[in-house]
C-alpha cells in the first residue's frame, strides 16, 4: 500500500499539474482572444474611418467636378457669344467697306473694325478671367468647407 500512496500522490500531483497547465492555457487563450478582439475592433474602426473619408472625398470630388463643368459651360457660352458678335462686326465692316466711296473711308472702317475687335477681345478676356477667378474661389470654398 505504501507503493500505491506515492503513485496516487504522483497521479494527484500530475492531475494538478495538468489542471494548472489547462488553466494557464485557458487563461492564455482568453488573453489571446481579448487581444484578437482588440485588434479586430481597431481594424474595424480604421476601416470605417477609411470608408467615411473615402465617401467624403468622393463627395468633394463630385462638387469640384460640378464646379468645373459649370465653369466650362459658362466659358463655352461666352466663347459662342463672342464668336457671334465677332461675326456680326465682320459682316458690318464688310458692308461698310463695300459702301465706302473713298480709300480714306475704307481705312477708317478697317481702323474702327480692328479697334472694336481688340476691345471686344480684351472684354472677353476679362470676362473669362473673372469667371475663372469665381470658379476657383467656389472650388476653394468647397475645399475649405470639406477641411472643417
Phi, psi and omega in degrees: 000332177299326179291327182286325181298311178297326180293318177294319179296320179294318178296318179296318178295319179295319178298317178295322179295317178296316179296318179296318178297318178296319178296316178298317178297316179298315179296318177298318179295319178296317179297316178298319178298317178298316179296319179295317179298319178298314179297318180294321177297316179296315179296321179295315178297319179297319179294319178296318179296318179296319179295319178297315179296320178298317178298316178297318179296321179294320178296317178298315179299322178297313180297319179296319179295320177296320179296315179297317180296319178298316178297318179296320179295315179295318179296319179298319178298319178296320179296315179298316180297315180297318180297317178299314180295320179298320178295319177296317179298319180294317178299316179296317179296319179296317178299315181295322179294319181292337179265356182294146183255352180211165178296325178298319178297317179301313180295322177297316179298314179298319179298313178298317181300314180295315180297315180297318179294319178297315179297318179298321178294318177297317178297317178298315179299319178297318179298313181295322178295316177298316179300316179298317179295319178297316181291324176295320178295318178298316178296319178297321176299320177298317181293317179296319180296322181289329183283349179284000000 
